[in-house]
Amino acid sequence: MKAKSIIHLDLDTFFVSVERLLNSELQGRPLIVGGKGDRGVVAACSYETRKFGVHSGMSMKVARRLCPEATVIKGNAGTYTKHSNIVTEIIKSRVPSFEKASVDEFYADLSGMDRFFGINKFAQELRQSIIKESGLPISFGLSQNKVVSKIATGEAKPNAEIIIARGNEKPFLAPLTVNKIPMVGNKTYRRLMELGVRQIRTLQEMPVEMLESALGKTGRTIWKRANGLDDPPLVPYHERKSISTERTFGRDTIDMVRLHATLVAMTESLAYQLRQGHKLTSVVSVKIRYSDFQTCSKQARIAYTSADHILIPKVEALFKQLYSRRLLIRLIGVKFSGLVGGHYQINLFDDSQEMLDLYNSIDNIRNRFGEHSVMRAVSLGTKTIGRMGNPFNGEPPVVLAHRKQ
């Protein structure tokens, strides 16, 4: 079997690191990113909060109680996507094949690259390039397969690296606790504890049949991973085919002004992301989740575009068609799919050069001062919106600009 070298790269506390990159005053301070309301959850937290028991996925209400001195930031998906894409492009330009497992996690196949330069040296230089060009901390693990490399990255953090030489997989894994193995969740971990299994070493010494008898087919996979033998394939990265965003309200609502403001703000944000990524969309979708948790969605095909003034009316129309039950709404979402590469072109019948120039100017301001430095008046807040009359009356939106202090 041909020897392989798989690197796993993970941006450390990604959302937190991006917020600190944007605001250096947050360095060293306990920081939580996530929904601010009582229904919100922790999307990411700094290492300073973890000693208090805060972790991702936790209720924001509980996290605040555990670490009341933490700074809480709602965060912005568009901002994180932008910084994730920066890292993606760095990796894409330097390795022959890679997988983007999530917004902050990557695998790359470096097999055979030692013909040109040492794999270990290349991996270290790749990490330093990412840190230098993105300004974000990142850790990596390097071994012969994805699973061992991922575990090694977890042990390397924060902002460090571990290289597992071929043949040293079992000794490296042996002293670690079994919940370090990917796919060993809380339920499986408790079951293994009941069996007296705490360290991976014990799994390595057990007959695979015994583990399979206790855990079923999952047991065999866990045994293989404990012995460094599981070798899932790399899934080559492809450009994403859709982008979306959702908003869960702190309290269920039928406030049409608020719902409209949220839809416009989400559509603006996604359209800006399209233009930043040089993409056009051809399918627009709107989702509603009612207070009884029934979820429905509606979509429509459109001519390829990334223009706010085309996308916002389409989103508004879909929402009006979709909202038929007149119940309180818990969540709304907007999605653009059918993405292709391209730039917005002037519609010779409806648009003008002034319209195209306006988009360029708005995006230039956003690039310099942040995504929310330019917003339509309708999405600034309910007080502003209320003065505009019926939010669904089809009037052209007012564009306001302000410079962040």
GUFI-791245 format. One record per residue: residue in three letters; x, y, z of N, C-alpha, C in turn. Coordinates in steps of 0.02 Angstrom, whole numbers, padded with zeros to 5 digits, always signed. Layout:
% GUFI-791245
ALAXYZXYZXYZ
...
//
This chain:
% GUFI-791245
MET+00042-00060+00000+00000+00000+00000+00044+00062+00000
LYS+00028+00110-00043+00069+00170-00049+00063+00214+00013
ALA+00120+00237+00038+00121+00279+00098+00087+00345+00084
LYS+00049+00369+00135+00015+00433+00128+00036+00481+00184
SER+00028+00545+00170+00041+00596+00220-00018+00645+00217
ILE-00059+00644+00270-00119+00685+00273-00111+00737+00329
ILE-00120+00801+00312-00117+00854+00361-00188+00877+00378
HIS-00200+00888+00441-00263+00917+00464-00248+00986+00494
LEU-00281+01037+00467-00271+01106+00490-00336+01131+00522
ASP-00330+01164+00579-00389+01188+00615-00375+01258+00642
LEU-00415+01307+00620-00408+01375+00644-00431+01378+00717
ASP-00387+01400+00762-00402+01399+00833-00456+01449+00852
THR-00507+01424+00889-00563+01465+00911-00579+01518+00857
PHE-00598+01493+00798-00601+01534+00738-00640+01599+00746
PHE-00703+01594+00768-00744+01654+00773-00712+01704+00822
VAL-00687+01678+00878-00654+01721+00929-00593+01754+00898
SER-00553+01715+00861-00492+01742+00832-00506+01796+00780
VAL-00560+01788+00742-00579+01839+00693-00600+01903+00730
GLU-00639+01897+00782-00660+01956+00820-00600+01992+00850
ARG-00551+01955+00873-00490+01985+00901-00447+02017+00847
LEU-00449+01988+00788-00412+02017+00732-00442+02085+00715
LEU-00508+02090+00719-00543+02152+00703-00539+02204+00760
ASN-00531+02179+00821-00528+02224+00879-00476+02198+00928
SER-00417+02226+00927-00361+02203+00968-00374+02211+01043
GLU-00422+02253+01062-00438+02262+01132-00467+02199+01164
LEU-00489+02152+01122-00519+02090+01147-00466+02037+01163
GLN-00404+02050+01145-00350+02002+01158-00344+01988+01233
GLY-00340+01924+01251-00329+01905+01320-00390+01909+01365
ARG-00446+01936+01339-00506+01942+01379-00553+01883+01366
PRO-00592+01861+01416-00640+01808+01404-00692+01832+01354
LEU-00704+01791+01302-00747+01812+01247-00792+01755+01225
ILE-00855+01770+01215-00904+01721+01191-00938+01749+01129
VAL-00943+01707+01078-00978+01726+01016-01040+01682+01009
GLY-01097+01714+00997-01158+01675+00989-01220+01719+00996
GLY-01278+01687+00998-01341+01724+01006-01346+01756+01074
LYS-01366+01819+01076-01365+01857+01139-01427+01844+01182
GLY-01482+01824+01153-01543+01812+01192-01538+01749+01234
ASP-01589+01739+01276-01590+01679+01319-01594+01615+01278
ARG-01623+01620+01217-01627+01561+01174-01562+01549+01135
GLY-01517+01597+01138-01455+01592+01101-01410+01537+01127
VAL-01364+01515+01084-01315+01464+01104-01245+01490+01089
VAL-01197+01460+01122-01127+01480+01114-01101+01450+01049
ALA-01082+01492+01002-01053+01468+00939-00978+01456+00947
ALA-00945+01497+00988-00873+01490+01001-00857+01527+01065
CYS-00804+01506+01098-00783+01539+01160-00707+01537+01165
SER-00679+01586+01196-00606+01590+01204-00583+01542+01258
TYR-00518+01527+01256-00490+01482+01306-00498+01510+01376
GLU-00501+01576+01383-00508+01607+01448-00575+01590+01481
THR-00627+01575+01440-00692+01558+01468-00699+01484+01484
ARG-00657+01443+01455-00666+01371+01461-00650+01345+01531
LYS-00607+01381+01567-00591+01361+01636-00651+01370+01682
PHE-00701+01408+01659-00763+01416+01697-00816+01365+01677
GLY-00799+01322+01628-00847+01271+01606-00886+01290+01544
VAL-00871+01347+01513-00906+01368+01453-00881+01327+01393
HIS-00927+01306+01350-00907+01270+01289-00957+01284+01234
SER-00937+01271+01172-00981+01284+01115-01042+01238+01118
GLY-01099+01263+01095-01161+01225+01098-01200+01235+01162
MET-01169+01267+01211-01202+01279+01275-01251+01337+01269
SER-01303+01335+01310-01350+01390+01313-01314+01454+01334
MET-01328+01509+01298-01296+01572+01315-01315+01594+01386
LYS-01375+01578+01407-01397+01595+01475-01353+01562+01527
VAL-01337+01498+01516-01293+01462+01563-01222+01488+01559
ALA-01198+01502+01498-01130+01527+01488-01120+01593+01524
ARG-01169+01637+01520-01164+01702+01555-01161+01692+01630
ARG-01198+01644+01654-01198+01631+01726-01131+01602+01749
LEU-01101+01559+01708-01037+01529+01726-00980+01580+01722
CYS-00983+01625+01672-00929+01674+01662-00959+01743+01650
PRO-00984+01775+01703-01018+01840+01695-00974+01895+01669
GLU-00908+01890+01677-00863+01942+01655-00846+01937+01581
ALA-00871+01886+01547-00855+01876+01476-00888+01929+01433
THR-00853+01951+01381-00883+01994+01330-00921+01950+01281
VAL-00983+01967+01267-01025+01927+01222-01035+01965+01156
ILE-01018+01933+01101-01025+01963+01034-01071+01918+00993
LYS-01119+01949+00959-01165+01911+00918-01130+01878+00859
GLY-01081+01912+00831-01045+01884+00774-01081+01896+00709
ASN-01045+01883+00654-01073+01895+00587-01049+01841+00540
ALA-01095+01802+00513-01078+01746+00470-01040+01768+00408
GLY-01059+01826+00380-01025+01851+00320-00952+01866+00333
THR-00938+01895+00391-00868+01910+00409-00828+01847+00416
TYR-00856+01796+00450-00819+01734+00460-00809+01697+00394
THR-00859+01699+00350-00852+01668+00284-00796+01701+00245
LYS-00792+01767+00249-00739+01804+00213-00670+01781+00236
HIS-00660+01775+00302-00594+01756+00327-00580+01682+00314
SER-00632+01641+00315-00624+01570+00298-00601+01563+00225
ASN-00631+01604+00182-00613+01601+00111-00541+01623+00099
ILE-00517+01670+00139-00447+01692+00134-00401+01633+00147
VAL-00415+01596+00200-00373+01537+00217-00381+01483+00164
THR-00442+01474+00139-00454+01424+00087-00411+01438+00025
GLU-00409+01501+00005-00370+01519-00054-00295+01509-00044
ILE-00271+01521+00017-00200+01509+00032-00184+01435+00024
ILE-00226+01392+00053-00215+01320+00049-00221+01296-00023
LYS-00272+01321-00057-00285+01302-00127-00226+01317-00172
SER-00191+01372-00158-00135+01393-00200-00071+01354-00187
ARG-00071+01313-00133-00008+01280-00114-00009+01204-00113
VAL-00069+01174-00113-00071+01101-00110-00109+01073-00170
PRO-00092+01011-00190-00124+00982-00250-00195+00959-00238
SER-00211+00939-00177-00279+00914-00162-00295+00928-00089
PHE-00355+00954-00076-00374+00967-00007-00449+00962+00002
GLU-00470+00953+00065-00540+00948+00084-00555+01003+00134
LYS-00610+01039+00123-00633+01089+00171-00689+01056+00211
ALA-00671+01034+00272-00719+00997+00313-00770+01042+00345
SER-00752+01104+00358-00798+01153+00387-00769+01222+00374
VAL-00801+01273+00403-00779+01342+00392-00709+01354+00419
ASP-00687+01312+00467-00622+01324+00499-00577+01262+00501
GLU-00593+01212+00461-00557+01148+00466-00542+01120+00396
PHE-00480+01099+00386-00458+01077+00320-00414+01014+00326
TYR-00417+00972+00274-00370+00917+00265-00335+00927+00198
ALA-00273+00905+00194-00237+00908+00130-00194+00846+00123
ASP-00191+00820+00063-00149+00761+00048-00082+00786+00023
LEU-00030+00775+00063+00037+00797+00045+00080+00739+00019
SER+00048+00682+00007+00085+00622-00015+00126+00636-00077
GLY+00188+00614-00076+00231+00620-00134+00266+00687-00141
MET+00248+00735-00098+00279+00801-00104+00351+00802-00080
ASP+00372+00748-00045+00441+00746-00022+00491+00735-00079
ARG+00465+00723-00139+00511+00719-00197+00541+00788-00212
PHE+00504+00840-00193+00525+00908-00209+00552+00944-00147
PHE+00522+00932-00089+00546+00961-00027+00516+00919+00030
GLY+00546+00922+00088+00523+00882+00144+00451+00898+00163
ILE+00410+00846+00173+00340+00856+00190+00333+00894+00255
ASN+00373+00875+00305+00368+00909+00370+00383+00983+00364
LYS+00435+00999+00327+00453+01069+00318+00399+01106+00279
PHE+00371+01073+00228+00318+01105+00189+00257+01120+00233
ALA+00238+01072+00275+00181+01081+00320+00192+01140+00367
GLN+00252+01144+00394+00267+01199+00440+00266+01266+00404
GLU+00292+01268+00343+00292+01331+00305+00220+01350+00284
LEU+00179+01300+00269+00109+01313+00252+00073+01346+00311
ARG+00084+01319+00370+00052+01348+00430+00075+01420+00441
GLN+00139+01432+00434+00165+01500+00445+00139+01548+00392
SER+00130+01524+00331+00101+01567+00278+00030+01586+00294
ILE-00009+01538+00320-00078+01553+00338-00081+01604+00394
ILE-00039+01596+00445-00037+01642+00501-00018+01712+00477
LYS+00033+01716+00435+00057+01780+00411+00007+01816+00366
GLU-00023+01778+00319-00066+01809+00269-00138+01821+00293
SER-00161+01781+00341-00229+01788+00366-00233+01824+00433
GLY-00177+01822+00471-00177+01852+00537-00211+01810+00590
LEU-00227+01746+00572-00263+01702+00618-00219+01645+00642
PRO-00227+01625+00706-00189+01567+00731-00218+01502+00703
ILE-00174+01454+00689-00197+01390+00662-00150+01335+00686
SER-00178+01276+00699-00139+01218+00721-00145+01163+00669
PHE-00096+01117+00670-00102+01059+00625-00075+00996+00656
GLY-00102+00940+00631-00075+00874+00645-00059+00841+00579
LEU-00004+00804+00577+00018+00771+00515+00033+00698+00529
SER+00001+00654+00491+00012+00582+00500-00006+00547+00435
GLN-00016+00481+00439-00031+00443+00378-00105+00440+00362
ASN-00150+00464+00408-00221+00464+00392-00257+00521+00426
LYS-00319+00533+00404-00358+00590+00427-00373+00587+00502
VAL-00390+00528+00527-00412+00522+00596-00356+00538+00644
VAL-00298+00507+00634-00241+00520+00679-00220+00593+00675
SER-00221+00621+00614-00202+00691+00606-00250+00737+00643
LYS-00314+00722+00640-00363+00764+00676-00352+00761+00751
ILE-00341+00702+00777-00327+00695+00849-00264+00732+00867
ALA-00213+00727+00825-00149+00762+00838-00159+00838+00840
THR-00201+00863+00796-00214+00935+00797-00245+00956+00863
GLY-00293+00916+00887-00324+00931+00951-00274+00933+01008
GLU-00223+00890+01005-00171+00889+01056-00122+00946+01047
ALA-00114+00970+00986-00066+01024+00972-00092+01092+00996
LYS-00157+01103+00994-00186+01168+01010-00165+01191+01080
PRO-00160+01258+01088-00176+01311+01039-00115+01333+00998
ASN-00127+01346+00934-00078+01377+00889-00011+01341+00889
ALA-00013+01276+00874+00049+01236+00873+00040+01179+00823
GLU+00087+01132+00823+00086+01079+00774+00115+01015+00803
ILE+00091+00958+00780+00117+00892+00800+00124+00849+00738
ILE+00182+00818+00730+00194+00773+00673+00203+00703+00701
ILE+00163+00656+00678+00166+00586+00700+00202+00545+00647
ALA+00262+00523+00664+00302+00484+00616+00268+00417+00602
ARG+00277+00392+00541+00247+00328+00522+00270+00273+00570
GLY+00221+00234+00594+00236+00181+00642+00227+00202+00714
ASN+00219+00267+00727+00211+00292+00795+00138+00308+00812
GLU+00093+00288+00769+00022+00306+00780-00004+00276+00845
LYS+00007+00211+00856-00020+00178+00916+00011+00206+00980
PRO+00077+00215+00984+00106+00244+01045+00080+00315+01059
PHE+00068+00354+01005+00042+00422+01014-00029+00420+01043
LEU-00070+00375+01016-00140+00372+01037-00150+00340+01105
ALA-00108+00292+01123-00118+00249+01182-00136+00286+01246
PRO-00100+00339+01268-00116+00370+01332-00175+00417+01332
LEU-00204+00432+01273-00259+00480+01269-00324+00448+01292
THR-00370+00490+01317-00436+00465+01337-00477+00448+01275
VAL-00522+00400+01283-00558+00373+01225-00603+00425+01192
ASN-00624+00477+01229-00667+00528+01197-00628+00573+01150
LYS-00563+00563+01143-00525+00601+01094-00534+00572+01024
ILE-00562+00512+01020-00574+00480+00955-00635+00511+00922
PRO-00629+00537+00861-00688+00562+00826-00742+00509+00821
MET-00804+00526+00832-00864+00485+00833-00879+00455+00902
VAL-00835+00466+00951-00851+00445+01019-00884+00504+01054
GLY-00951+00505+01051-00989+00558+01084-01003+00542+01156
ASN-01044+00582+01188-01057+00573+01260-01087+00505+01275
LYS-01135+00483+01234-01168+00419+01247-01118+00361+01242
THR-01079+00360+01188-01029+00307+01179-00976+00310+01232
TYR-00956+00371+01251-00906+00380+01303-00930+00350+01370
ARG-00993+00364+01387-01020+00336+01450-01022+00260+01447
ARG-01041+00232+01388-01043+00159+01381-00973+00129+01390
LEU-00922+00161+01361-00853+00136+01368-00830+00142+01440
MET-00849+00195+01474-00831+00203+01545-00862+00146+01586
GLU-00925+00128+01570-00958+00073+01604-00920+00007+01594
LEU-00887+00002+01536-00848-00059+01521-00778-00055+01552
GLY-00763+00000+01586-00697+00009+01617-00644+00033+01568
VAL-00666+00060+01512-00619+00084+01460-00613+00160+01465
ARG-00554+00184+01483-00542+00255+01490-00489+00281+01441
GLN-00438+00241+01431-00384+00261+01386-00388+00221+01320
ILE-00362+00252+01267-00361+00219+01202-00320+00155+01205
ARG-00270+00155+01249-00227+00095+01256-00270+00033+01269
THR-00321+00040+01311-00364-00017+01327-00400-00042+01265
LEU-00424+00005+01224-00457-00014+01162-00409-00052+01116
GLN-00346-00030+01113-00297-00063+01070-00284-00135+01092
GLU-00292-00147+01157-00278-00215+01184-00338-00261+01180
MET-00397-00232+01169-00458-00273+01166-00467-00308+01099
PRO-00494-00368+01098-00512-00399+01034-00567-00358+01000
VAL-00562-00349+00936-00611-00309+00900-00681-00338+00907
GLU-00687-00405+00913-00752-00437+00920-00787-00416+00985
MET-00748-00405+01037-00777-00385+01101-00808-00315+01096
LEU-00772-00270+01063-00796-00202+01056-00856-00201+01009
GLU-00855-00242+00958-00911-00245+00911-00973-00274+00945
SER-00963-00321+00991-01018-00350+01028-01052-00299+01072
ALA-01011-00254+01100-01038-00203+01147-01068-00143+01111
LEU-01040-00124+01053-01060-00062+01020-01086-00072+00949
GLY-01089-00133+00926-01112-00145+00858-01058-00126+00807
LYS-01080-00109+00746-01032-00092+00693-00988-00032+00712
THR-01017+00013+00751-00978+00071+00774-00916+00048+00812
GLY-00923-00007+00850-00868-00032+00890-00807-00051+00848
ARG-00820-00081+00790-00764-00099+00745-00729-00037+00719
THR-00767+00014+00700-00736+00076+00676-00695+00109+00730
ILE-00722+00111+00792-00685+00142+00847-00621+00103+00861
TRP-00624+00037+00857-00564-00004+00868-00511+00012+00815
LYS-00532+00018+00752-00484+00034+00698-00453+00103+00710
ARG-00494+00150+00731-00468+00217+00743-00420+00218+00803
ALA-00435+00178+00853-00391+00174+00911-00323+00146+00893
ASN-00322+00104+00841-00259+00073+00819-00227+00110+00760
GLY-00255+00167+00743-00227+00207+00688-00236+00177+00620
LEU-00287+00134+00613-00297+00098+00550-00352+00125+00506
ASP-00399+00163+00535-00455+00189+00496-00429+00243+00448
ASP-00447+00236+00385-00418+00281+00335-00472+00308+00288
PRO-00517+00352+00313-00569+00379+00269-00538+00421+00214
PRO-00569+00421+00155-00540+00457+00098-00546+00533+00105
LEU-00503+00568+00072-00506+00641+00068-00562+00658+00018
VAL-00605+00704+00036-00659+00727-00009-00636+00793-00040
PRO-00617+00792-00104-00590+00853-00135-00637+00912-00129
TYR-00608+00970-00118-00647+01031-00109-00677+01054-00175
HIS-00740+01073-00172-00775+01103-00228-00807+01168-00205
GLU-00813+01215-00249-00844+01278-00231-00916+01266-00208
ARG-00937+01300-00156-01003+01291-00129-01056+01312-00180
LYS-01112+01277-00178-01166+01289-00226-01222+01331-00197
SER-01218+01349-00132-01269+01390-00103-01242+01428-00043
ILE-01275+01483-00025-01260+01519+00036-01326+01535+00069
SER-01328+01536+00135-01391+01549+00170-01379+01580+00237
THR-01431+01607+00266-01428+01634+00333-01497+01628+00364
GLU-01499+01621+00430-01562+01614+00466-01561+01658+00528
ARG-01620+01676+00552-01626+01715+00614-01680+01684+00658
THR-01662+01662+00718-01710+01639+00768-01723+01697+00815
PHE-01785+01716+00823-01802+01773+00864-01803+01754+00938
GLY-01784+01802+00980-01785+01790+01052-01854+01774+01077
ARG-01904+01806+01047-01974+01791+01060-02011+01784+00994
ASP-02054+01734+00989-02092+01724+00928-02131+01788+00912
THR-02137+01804+00848-02164+01869+00829-02207+01866+00766
ILE-02253+01915+00760-02288+01927+00697-02281+02001+00679
ASP-02230+02033+00706-02216+02103+00691-02190+02108+00619
MET-02232+02129+00573-02214+02130+00503-02156+02179+00488
VAL-02154+02234+00525-02100+02282+00515-02033+02250+00533
ARG-02032+02216+00590-01971+02183+00612-01951+02126+00565
LEU-02000+02087+00545-01985+02031+00500-01958+02056+00433
HIS-01988+02109+00407-01965+02137+00344-01894+02165+00351
ALA-01881+02200+00405-01814+02228+00416-01762+02172+00418
THR-01779+02116+00450-01733+02060+00456-01721+02028+00388
LEU-01774+02019+00349-01767+01990+00282-01723+02033+00237
VAL-01733+02098+00239-01693+02144+00198-01620+02141+00219
ALA-01607+02142+00285-01538+02141+00309-01504+02076+00289
MET-01539+02019+00295-01509+01955+00276-01496+01952+00201
THR-01542+01977+00161-01533+01976+00089-01475+02021+00068
GLU-01470+02080+00098-01414+02124+00085-01347+02090+00100
SER-01344+02057+00158-01282+02024+00179-01262+01969+00130
LEU-01311+01927+00110-01296+01873+00063-01277+01900-00006
ALA-01310+01952-00029-01294+01981-00094-01223+02009-00094
TYR-01205+02041-00038-01136+02067-00031-01086+02010-00034
GLN-01101+01954+00000-01057+01896-00002-01050+01869-00073
LEU-01105+01868-00111-01102+01847-00181-01053+01889-00220
ARG-01060+01954-00213-01017+01999-00252-00944+01993-00230
GLN-00932+01984-00165-00864+01975-00141-00832+01912-00168
GLY-00873+01860-00176-00848+01796-00202-00854+01790-00277
HIS-00873+01846-00311-00881+01846-00384-00929+01791-00406
LYS-00987+01789-00371-01038+01738-00385-01104+01771-00404
LEU-01145+01732-00440-01213+01752-00456-01260+01695-00435
THR-01320+01712-00415-01369+01661-00395-01426+01658-00446
SER-01456+01598-00452-01513+01590-00497-01574+01562-00462
VAL-01568+01546-00397-01624+01520-00358-01626+01555-00291
VAL-01684+01583-00274-01694+01617-00210-01745+01578-00169
SER-01729+01566-00105-01774+01528-00061-01786+01567+00004
VAL-01846+01561+00030-01863+01590+00095-01892+01535+00139
LYS-01873+01535+00203-01896+01484+00250-01930+01517+00309
ILE-01983+01487+00334-02018+01510+00394-02026+01450+00441
ARG-02011+01461+00505-02028+01412+00557-02075+01445+00606
TYR-02134+01415+00613-02185+01443+00657-02173+01424+00730
SER-02212+01453+00774-02203+01441+00846-02217+01368+00864
ASP-02257+01332+00822-02270+01261+00835-02216+01216+00802
PHE-02162+01248+00778-02104+01215+00747-02118+01186+00678
GLN-02177+01198+00650-02188+01178+00581-02146+01224+00537
THR-02110+01194+00490-02064+01232+00447-02086+01225+00374
CYS-02087+01281+00339-02104+01279+00267-02058+01326+00229
SER-02050+01312+00166-02005+01354+00125-02033+01359+00054
LYS-02010+01409+00019-02032+01420-00050-01973+01449-00088
GLN-01965+01429-00151-01910+01453-00191-01933+01474-00260
ALA-01892+01513-00292-01908+01536-00360-01843+01543-00400
ARG-01848+01527-00464-01791+01536-00509-01792+01607-00536
ILE-01732+01636-00543-01726+01704-00570-01667+01705-00618
ALA-01662+01759-00656-01603+01768-00698-01542+01778-00653
TYR-01484+01755-00673-01424+01759-00632-01411+01832-00611
THR-01401+01842-00546-01390+01909-00521-01356+01907-00453
SER-01329+01965-00432-01304+01974-00363-01325+02043-00339
ALA-01377+02071-00369-01398+02140-00355-01452+02142-00302
ASP-01441+02184-00252-01490+02192-00197-01559+02211-00224
HIS-01561+02258-00271-01626+02285-00292-01667+02235-00332
ILE-01636+02180-00352-01673+02126-00385-01690+02072-00334
LEU-01643+02057-00290-01652+02002-00243-01701+02019-00186
ILE-01699+02080-00161-01742+02099-00105-01816+02093-00123
PRO-01839+02122-00180-01910+02113-00198-01930+02040-00206
LYS-01884+01998-00232-01901+01928-00241-01909+01894-00173
VAL-01865+01910-00126-01871+01882-00058-01936+01905-00025
GLU-01952+01970-00033-02014+01997-00006-02076+01960-00034
ALA-02074+01949-00100-02131+01916-00133-02139+01844-00109
LEU-02084+01809-00101-02086+01740-00078-02113+01736-00007
PHE-02092+01784+00035-02116+01784+00104-02192+01795+00106
LYS-02217+01842+00066-02288+01857+00064-02328+01796+00041
GLN-02301+01758-00007-02334+01697-00031-02332+01642+00022
LEU-02278+01640+00060-02266+01585+00106-02302+01593+00172
TYR-02307+01655+00196-02336+01667+00262-02412+01666+00257
SER-02442+01608+00271-02514+01600+00261-02550+01578+00325
ARG-02514+01554+00375-02547+01526+00434-02564+01579+00486
ARG-02534+01637+00482-02547+01691+00529-02533+01671+00601
LEU-02483+01629+00610-02460+01611+00676-02397+01650+00693
LEU-02378+01649+00756-02314+01680+00775-02256+01644+00740
ILE-02207+01683+00721-02149+01656+00686-02089+01651+00733
ARG-02057+01593+00731-01998+01581+00774-01933+01595+00736
LEU-01931+01578+00671-01869+01583+00632-01886+01601+00560
ILE-01844+01641+00529-01847+01652+00456-01778+01644+00427
GLY-01775+01624+00364-01711+01613+00331-01714+01631+00258
VAL-01656+01648+00230-01650+01663+00159-01591+01622+00131
LYS-01601+01595+00072-01549+01554+00041-01543+01570-00033
PHE-01481+01576-00057-01467+01584-00128-01430+01521-00151
SER-01454+01490-00204-01422+01430-00231-01416+01435-00306
GLY-01393+01380-00337-01380+01381-00408-01325+01432-00425
LEU-01273+01433-00383-01221+01484-00390-01174+01469-00449
VAL-01153+01521-00483-01102+01515-00536-01054+01574-00528
GLY-00996+01567-00557-00949+01622-00556-00971+01677-00604
GLY-00959+01739-00584-00977+01794-00628-00988+01859-00591
HIS-00996+01913-00627-01007+01980-00599-01075+02006-00623
TYR-01106+02047-00581-01170+02075-00600-01162+02120-00661
GLN-01205+02109-00710-01205+02149-00771-01266+02194-00772
ILE-01259+02252-00803-01315+02298-00809-01370+02268-00853
ASN-01432+02274-00828-01490+02257-00869-01505+02318-00912
LEU-01498+02312-00977-01504+02370-01022-01573+02402-01021
PHE-01623+02364-00998-01691+02391-00998-01709+02423-00930
ASP-01680+02398-00876-01701+02420-00809-01649+02459-00770
ASP-01585+02448-00785-01532+02476-00744-01497+02534-00780
SER-01453+02565-00743-01413+02619-00771-01342+02611-00747
GLN-01297+02648-00779-01227+02647-00757-01223+02673-00685
GLU-01268+02720-00668-01268+02747-00599-01283+02691-00549
MET-01328+02645-00566-01343+02590-00521-01282+02546-00509
LEU-01246+02529-00563-01187+02488-00557-01133+02524-00517
ASP-01125+02589-00529-01076+02629-00491-01095+02632-00417
LEU-01160+02634-00403-01183+02636-00334-01161+02572-00298
TYR-01172+02514-00329-01151+02451-00298-01076+02449-00286
ASN-01038+02472-00335-00965+02473-00326-00944+02517-00267
SER-00977+02575-00262-00961+02621-00207-00980+02592-00140
ILE-01039+02563-00136-01062+02533-00073-01015+02477-00051
ASP-00997+02433-00098-00953+02377-00081-00884+02401-00061
ASN-00860+02453-00093-00794+02481-00073-00796+02507-00002
ILE-00850+02539+00017-00857+02563+00086-00860+02505+00135
ARG-00899+02454+00117-00904+02395+00160-00837+02359+00167
ASN-00799+02354+00112-00734+02322+00115-00687+02358+00162
ARG-00694+02424+00165-00649+02464+00205-00671+02469+00278
PHE-00737+02479+00289-00760+02492+00357-00803+02436+00387
GLY-00815+02382+00350-00854+02328+00376-00921+02321+00341
GLU-00949+02260+00344-01010+02244+00306-01069+02288+00325
HIS-01073+02309+00389-01131+02347+00412-01119+02422+00412
SER-01065+02445+00380-01053+02517+00376-01101+02551+00329
VAL-01133+02514+00283-01184+02540+00238-01244+02494+00242
MET-01301+02523+00259-01362+02483+00265-01422+02522+00239
ARG-01472+02487+00214-01534+02519+00196-01569+02543+00259
ALA-01603+02598+00255-01638+02625+00313-01688+02574+00341
VAL-01718+02535+00297-01768+02486+00318-01739+02434+00365
SER-01674+02421+00362-01644+02369+00403-01606+02397+00463
LEU-01610+02463+00474-01573+02492+00531-01608+02483+00597
GLY-01674+02477+00598-01710+02469+00661-01783+02486+00651
THR-01825+02464+00697-01897+02473+00689-01917+02546+00691
LYS-01880+02588+00728-01899+02658+00730-01891+02691+00662
THR-01835+02677+00630-01823+02705+00564-01874+02677+00514
ILE-01886+02612+00519-01930+02580+00472-02001+02607+00478
GLY-02022+02620+00539-02089+02642+00551-02105+02707+00515
ARG-02056+02749+00504-02067+02813+00470-02072+02805+00395
MET-02060+02745+00370-02061+02734+00298-02128+02708+00274
GLY-02175+02698+00321-02240+02673+00300-02239+02598+00291
ASN-02282+02572+00248-02289+02501+00237-02224+02473+00209
PRO-02191+02426+00245-02127+02400+00221-02132+02357+00159
PHE-02193+02337+00140-02201+02296+00080-02233+02335+00023
ASN-02225+02401+00023-02259+02440-00028-02219+02448-00092
GLY-02160+02419-00095-02122+02419-00157-02084+02483-00170
GLU-02083+02530-00121-02045+02591-00132-01970+02577-00132
PRO-01931+02616-00169-01859+02604-00171-01828+02615-00102
PRO-01780+02574-00081-01751+02581-00015-01706+02642-00010
VAL-01700+02668+00050-01655+02723+00063-01588+02694+00086
VAL-01534+02717+00058-01468+02693+00077-01434+02745+00121
LEU-01414+02723+00180-01379+02767+00226-01309+02741+00237
ALA-01262+02786+00248-01193+02765+00261-01169+02799+00324
HIS-01129+02763+00362-01097+02794+00420-01029+02762+00428
ARG-00983+02800+00456-00916+02774+00466-00909+02752+00538
LYS-00883+02691+00547-00874+02666+00615-00821+02705+00651
GLN-00834+02719+00714-00786+02757+00754-00730+02712+00778
//
